[in-house]
Amino acid sequence: MPMIKKKLKHLYVLVPVVLTALLLVNSLFSSINVAVNLKVSSYNFMRYKDALIQKIDNINLIENNRVNFYLPGKKDIGIDAYRHIYILKFFDMDMDNIKFEYNSANQNWVEYSSASSTENLIQIGDLFLITPNSTISQEEIMANLHDLHLRNIMQTQSAYYFEIPEIRHFLKFIMLKKNPNSLVHQMIYREVDFAIYEIL
């Protein structure tokens, strides 16, 4: 112990010890955050998946109409559309009447208005699939779609999971305060909610 105390007085020993302790604490917070996030996200996704499959069954068996699915957000829907199609095919859903749409002229429907050039592209019965998005919150998406008449088919409601305990997100938080335009993704929390809206 006397030797340890003596060595700890040297910066080349003290600094690594402090950094290691800081990283261990950060890892603990991060692990808890990720574990809770994944558990809630998985639960919400299962509810979302079941509601979506039930809606598609109604479309295929009762309405027998072609329906467009839209995934709003500030990103290309290619990956999300592929994942949805893969999951639905796994559950033997008939995809002949289902089409995933993306409108690059209007940032994937994130700023829809009744006067926009996209108003003639959507039809009654089309669906908006709201999934967790790291670049725009659900509240912002819904605010930008306020001119549409929508019926809420399902929506999960969970608390946001702030990532501030993690060092990289703490640095991100500081950057947002100093120079918000320097970051592409400005959200500092994780969303885990899903929703399905139908156009009336």
Secondary structure as UniProt FT lines:
FT   HELIX           2..8
FT   HELIX           11..58
FT   HELIX           59..63
FT   STRAND          67..70
FT   HELIX           78..90
FT   TURN            91..92
FT   TURN            96..97
FT   STRAND          98..101
FT   HELIX           104..106
FT   TURN            107..111
FT   TURN            114..115
FT   TURN            117..121
FT   TURN            124..125
FT   STRAND          127..130
FT   HELIX           138..144
FT   TURN            145..147
FT   STRAND          150..155
FT   STRAND          161..162
FT   TURN            164..165
FT   HELIX           167..178
FT   HELIX           180..182
FT   STRAND          189..190
FT   STRAND          195..199
//
